[in-house]
Amino acid sequence: MTHFLVTHIGAEPSKRFLAKPNTNAALNIWASNFHATRFKTLEQAQNASKASRLNTQVLWVDESHPAKWGECVADFQVVR
């Protein structure tokens, strides 16, 4: 199953991933991958990314895919 993560580009590793207390919260908390919010849709992740007003990027993660993860560019999941 694919889920999406929002990352803060240039942040230290322990504060790189968006971790919202709940999906409707206005407060943005930046944490490690373990505490990151896993969005079910790309649209949800993109909205959270835009709302953060920081330099962010959306990543996709899929345990069943050989690549396991990649970045999202517009509406496309890219493996680099």
C-alpha positions in Angstrom: 0.0 0.0 0.0 1.3 3.4 -0.9 1.3 6.3 1.5 2.8 9.8 1.2 5.1 11.8 3.5 5.9 15.5 3.6 9.5 16.4 4.2 11.1 19.7 5.1 14.0 20.2 2.7 17.2 21.1 4.5 16.0 20.3 8.0 18.0 18.2 10.4 17.1 14.4 10.2 15.3 14.3 13.5 13.0 17.2 12.4 12.6 16.4 8.7 9.1 14.9 8.4 5.7 16.5 9.0 3.9 15.0 12.0 0.5 16.5 12.6 -1.4 15.6 15.8 -4.4 15.0 13.6 -5.1 15.8 9.9 -7.2 18.9 10.7 -4.7 20.5 13.1 -3.3 23.8 12.1 -0.1 23.2 14.1 2.8 21.7 12.2 5.3 19.6 14.1 8.4 18.3 12.4 9.8 15.0 13.6 11.6 11.9 12.6 10.3 9.4 10.1 8.9 7.2 12.9 6.5 9.9 14.0 5.6 11.2 10.5 2.0 11.6 9.3 1.3 9.1 6.6 -1.1 10.6 4.2 -3.4 8.2 2.2 -3.6 10.3 -0.9 -1.2 12.5 -2.8 -3.8 15.3 -2.7 -3.8 15.3 1.1 0.0 15.4 1.2 0.2 18.2 -1.3 -2.3 20.3 0.6 -0.4 19.8 3.8 2.9 20.6 2.0 1.4 23.9 0.6 -0.1 24.8 4.0 3.3 24.5 5.7 4.7 27.5 3.8 8.2 26.0 4.1 10.5 24.5 1.4 8.9 21.0 1.4 8.7 17.9 -0.9 6.2 15.0 -1.0 7.6 11.5 -1.0 5.7 8.3 -1.8 6.5 5.1 0.1 5.3 1.6 -1.0 6.4 -1.5 0.8 5.4 -3.7 -2.2 7.3 -1.7 -4.8 10.9 -2.7 -5.6 12.0 0.9 -5.3 10.2 1.4 -1.9 10.0 5.2 -2.2 10.5 8.2 -4.4 9.6 11.8 -4.8 6.3 13.2 -6.2 6.6 15.9 -8.9 3.2 17.5 -9.6 0.8 14.5 -9.8 3.5 11.9 -10.7 5.4 9.5 -8.5 9.0 9.5 -9.7 11.8 7.0 -9.0 15.3 8.5 -9.3 
